[in-house]
């Protein structure tokens, strides 16, 4: 743009005008002229026009944190010079293998859906880890103590025994795909679609692993822990106690609800605060029909919206990955899962955009490292449908 020479207008001063007042008026006119020229220059440069222009894509406004991620990386695969897109390693052994960390808003949406879909995650103890492994020390039997007179000597108390908890971990992944045409369409909400697809698949896979995972490159489910009929303080650490129904593959014909009461009372009182029943819908359908000798149902629906159904006064969590009632199965669990089951996960979901493998589809390879194991075998009890 060529320079515009500014002309300062000449002002005629009348005889009856105060010279000081005139000087102020001239300065204000000059300032107004400069402001007008600056505004004109901005319009010519397109700055004001661009700022006032309405969005043409029809998409909802995105926050500064996720706009570069959604609009540039997810839709078009642009990575160079994108502020806010942070490179993260997908696995803990090869930092050169790159993914892109999901922005906080999308990651929070995934976590929220996981909690709603995966019931074990909602009731277990979930810890965030920053490395590929996690270890926790647990005192077996607690710390010993003693009594003494005010002026008596105090002897040493026995040293507590420690057990190390190392939850098996593995990479949970999902690989949804979309066509580039879908991504180019402004009406397609790529953020909501991607979060829903990943959350649904993650919830299905991790829900099954927390219940029955074998611990090989995945969490070890609480049903695959060692089991015995021995009481607390007798059985080895890490072994769950089960109570037999007395009938192979079924409840007793007379007073079947008494076995559920025995299951509740087998859990020590400190753990019953916050304890829940876990079973699938098939097992729950059978238990909901049970009545006391007075004819009252032992199952009660939630009295208000958001309150869980209760069985013998304790909440019931439906987990479809629990087995059905059958010969030698353990379809009912009761315990305080906050104290009894540990889920360790890395706090970020990494996504790698792959437009090359299956053209014209664009794959979004998402992965998260998750582990799980029984952390306190005294806090969870099982009911086994067997004679002994």
FENQUIQUI-V368578 format. One record per residue. N is the residue number from 1. PHI is phi as a letter, one per 20 degrees, with the letter a starting at -180 (none if undefined). BURIAL is # if it has 9 or more other ideal C-beta (glycine too) atoms within 8 Angstrom, else .. Layout:
# FENQUIQUI-V368578
N/PHI/BURIAL
N/PHI/BURIAL
This chain:
# FENQUIQUI-V368578
1/none/.
2/f/.
3/f/.
4/d/.
5/f/.
6/e/.
7/d/.
8/e/.
9/f/.
10/e/.
11/d/.
12/e/.
13/d/.
14/e/.
15/f/.
16/e/.
17/e/.
18/f/.
19/g/.
20/f/.
21/f/.
22/f/#
23/f/.
24/f/.
25/f/#
26/f/#
27/f/.
28/f/.
29/f/#
30/f/#
31/f/.
32/f/.
33/f/#
34/f/#
35/f/.
36/f/.
37/f/#
38/f/.
39/f/#
40/f/.
41/f/#
42/f/#
43/f/#
44/f/.
45/f/.
46/n/.
47/f/.
48/f/#
49/f/.
50/f/.
51/f/.
52/e/.
53/f/.
54/f/.
55/f/.
56/e/.
57/e/.
58/m/.
59/f/#
60/f/.
61/f/.
62/d/#
63/f/.
64/f/.
65/f/#
66/d/#
67/g/#
68/f/#
69/f/#
70/f/#
71/f/#
72/d/#
73/e/#
74/f/#
75/f/#
76/c/.
77/m/.
78/e/.
79/d/.
80/f/.
81/m/.
82/e/#
83/f/.
84/n/#
85/e/#
86/d/.
87/f/.
88/c/#
89/f/#
90/e/#
91/c/#
92/e/.
93/d/.
94/c/.
95/f/.
96/f/.
97/f/.
98/d/#
99/c/#
100/c/#
101/f/#
102/f/#
103/g/#
104/f/.
105/f/#
106/f/#
107/f/#
108/f/.
109/f/#
110/f/#
111/f/.
112/f/.
113/f/#
114/f/#
115/f/#
116/f/.
117/e/#
118/e/#
119/f/#
120/f/#
121/g/#
122/f/#
123/d/#
124/e/#
125/e/#
126/d/.
127/d/#
128/e/.
129/c/#
130/d/.
131/c/.
132/f/.
133/c/.
134/b/#
135/c/.
136/b/#
137/e/.
138/c/#
139/e/#
140/e/.
141/n/.
142/m/.
143/e/.
144/f/.
145/b/.
146/b/.
147/d/.
148/b/.
149/f/.
150/f/.
151/d/.
152/e/.
153/f/.
154/d/.
155/e/.
156/f/.
157/e/.
158/g/.
159/f/.
160/f/#
161/e/.
162/d/.
163/c/#
164/e/.
165/d/#
166/c/#
167/f/#
168/f/#
169/c/#
170/b/#
171/e/#
172/e/#
173/c/.
174/c/#
175/c/.
176/f/#
177/c/#
178/b/#
179/f/#
180/f/#
181/f/.
182/f/#
183/f/#
184/f/.
185/f/.
186/f/.
187/f/.
188/e/#
189/e/.
190/f/#
191/f/#
192/f/.
193/f/#
194/f/#
195/f/#
196/f/#
197/f/#
198/f/#
199/f/#
200/f/#
201/f/#
202/f/#
203/f/#
204/f/#
205/f/#
206/f/#
207/f/#
208/f/#
209/f/#
210/f/#
211/e/#
212/c/#
213/f/#
214/e/.
215/n/#
216/e/.
217/l/.
218/a/#
219/f/#
220/e/#
221/f/#
222/f/#
223/f/#
224/e/#
225/f/#
226/g/.
227/c/#
228/b/#
229/e/.
230/f/.
231/f/.
232/f/.
233/n/.
234/d/.
235/f/#
236/f/.
237/f/.
238/n/.
239/d/#
240/e/#
241/e/#
242/c/#
243/d/#
244/e/#
245/f/#
246/n/.
247/c/#
248/f/.
249/m/#
250/a/.
251/e/#
252/f/#
253/f/.
254/d/.
255/l/.
256/f/#
257/f/#
258/f/.
259/f/#
260/f/#
261/f/#
262/f/#
263/f/#
264/f/#
265/f/.
266/f/#
267/e/#
268/f/.
269/g/.
270/g/.
271/e/#
272/f/#
273/f/.
274/n/.
275/f/#
276/b/#
277/e/#
278/c/#
279/a/#
280/e/#
281/f/.
282/f/.
283/f/#
284/f/#
285/f/.
286/f/#
287/f/#
288/f/.
289/e/.
290/f/#
291/c/#
292/f/.
293/f/.
294/e/.
295/n/.
296/e/.
297/f/#
298/e/#
299/d/#
300/c/.
301/f/.
302/f/#
303/f/.
304/c/.
305/f/.
306/n/.
307/e/.
308/f/.
309/f/#
310/c/#
311/c/#
312/l/#
313/n/.
314/d/#
315/f/.
316/d/#
317/d/#
318/e/#
319/c/#
320/f/.
321/e/#
322/f/#
323/f/#
324/f/.
325/f/#
326/a/#
327/f/.
328/m/.
329/e/#
330/c/#
331/e/#
332/c/#
333/c/#
334/c/#
335/r/#
336/e/#
337/f/#
338/f/.
339/e/#
340/d/#
341/c/#
342/d/#
343/d/#
344/d/#
345/b/#
346/f/#
347/f/.
348/c/#
349/e/#
350/e/#
351/c/#
352/d/#
353/e/#
354/c/#
355/e/.
356/d/.
357/f/.
358/c/.
359/g/.
360/e/.
361/e/.
362/d/#
363/e/#
364/d/#
365/e/#
366/d/#
367/b/#
368/b/#
369/e/#
370/c/#
371/c/#
372/a/#
373/a/#
374/f/#
375/d/#
376/b/#
377/f/#
378/e/.
379/e/#
380/c/#
381/c/#
382/c/#
383/d/#
384/d/#
385/e/#
386/b/#
387/f/.
388/b/.
